[in-house]
Amino acid sequence: MLNDPLAINLLTDVVENEENLSIVKCLIDGTTTDEEIAEKTEIRLNIVRKILYKLHDEGLASYKRSKDPETQWYTYDWVFENEEVEKQLKMKSNKMLDNLNNMLQKEENNMFFVCPDGDVRFDFETASNLDFMCPECGDEVKFEENTEIIKKIKEDIQICEKAYQSSGSSK
Ligand SMILES: [Zn+2]
């Protein structure tokens, strides 16, 4: 799980920084209580708790509460939700792929015009409505060859598809 750059990205977003990823690692390795996690990671207990609840809010961790029969205190046993991470990664990369495919379609089906100063970029219809003048500086907008942009989007689509396939197989 923590070898997968996409998973690391997703988890780092939730736990706020890379250092706190060790909390996740502890959970994955089977440590279940906040106190043990704090001890092993040397991260302050209140931070460990905060991060555990953040993971919980995102559905990435869950806990079972039980009462110690002697002390009457509650203990919380935490587990990490591997499947939820995979599910969220799948949704994220699907969304990213959708966006990229929309961008690609837009680039392939339109001509684009840019201001020489880089103020604006318009498709043909918008540019012709403006008489091919930049509304910012009044210069004439020029046709822009977008094959490089299309190439870049296609590369991103490939990267996205590859990353998705590898995240599906690494458990
Ligand atoms: Zn301009």
Boltz pocket constraint, residues with backbone or C-beta under 6 A from the ligand:
constraints:
  - pocket:
      binder: B
      contacts: [[A, 115], [A, 116], [A, 117], [A, 118], [A, 119], [A, 120], [A, 134], [A, 135], [A, 136], [A, 137], [A, 138], [A, 139]]
      max_distance: 6.0
